[in-house]
Amino acid sequence: MRVPSSEFLLALLRKSGPLATASAAKAGEPAILDNSTIKVRGFDVQGIFHTGQLTSSGASTVVSATETSIEVLREGAISLAQLGEVLPELLSSDS
């Protein structure tokens, strides 16, 4: 789940509810901060919302959560210590 900081996207989500979306950047490539650098074939993208030049907030932190376990797959902009503040079980040796 991604939670955007963009007011435009937050307003869109309030009207639409959760959306299944993908990054415009391919896996392993840096974030796309300017939509003029997006390379797509016509059928790859349903729409692009342009709100100007973006700033990078760092890589996403990726967490896998199931009924029985929580695991950090990639530590990014939100550190393991920050996650531990709201999910203490993440830092316990039993997880």
N, C-alpha and C positions, 0 to 999 in steps of 0.2 A: 504494500500500500504506500503510495506516495501522497504527501500532503504539501501542495504547492503554497508558496508565499505570495504569488501573484493575485492581486485583488480581482482581476478579470477572471482568472481560473476559479477562484473561490466562489465568485458570483455564479459562474457557469455551473459549478458543482452543486450549489444550493438549489438551482433550478432542475438539474438533470439527475442528481443523485450520483452515486459512484460510477466511474467510467473505467473500462478496461482500455488502457492505452500503452503505447510503447515509446521509447525514446527515439528521437530522430537520428541519434548517433548509433552507429553499429557497435556491437559488443567489443570492448577493449579500446575503442577510440575515444578521444576527448569529447567533452560535452559540446554541443553546437550552441553557440551564443548569438549567432546572427543568422536569421532564416535564409539569407541570400547564399549561404554556404551549404544548404541542404541539397543533397544529390539523390533524386528519386526518379523512378519510372512513373508514368502517369497513374498506374493502377496500385501503386504502393501506399498512397496517402489519400485519405478522404478529405482532409482539410488542414490548413495551417493558419493559426491565429498569430498575427504579427502585432506585438506590443512594444517594438523597439529593441534596441541592443540589450542583451541580458548580461548579468554579471554572474560569475561562477560562485557557487556556494560550496564547492568541493564535491568530492565523490559521495554518492549515497552510501549510507550504512545499510547493509543487507542482513536481515535476521530471518532465520527459519524457525517458525513456531508451530508445534503440533500439540496434540492433547497431552503428550508425555514429556516433551523436551523443548528447550529454547536454545538456539545456537547462533552465534554471530558468524555469518559466512564471510562478510567483508566489513572491516571497520573503516568508516569514512568520516563525514563531517560530524556525526554524533559519535562520541568516543564510547568505549566499553565502560569507562567510569561513569559517564552520564547515563548510559542505559542502566547500569547497576543501581543508580539512585531511584529509579522508578520500577526496576525489576531486580530486586536483590537476589532472587533465585538464580539469575543469570551468572552471578559471580560465585555462587556456591560450588563446591567441588562435586556435588551430587548431580549437577545438570549435565 
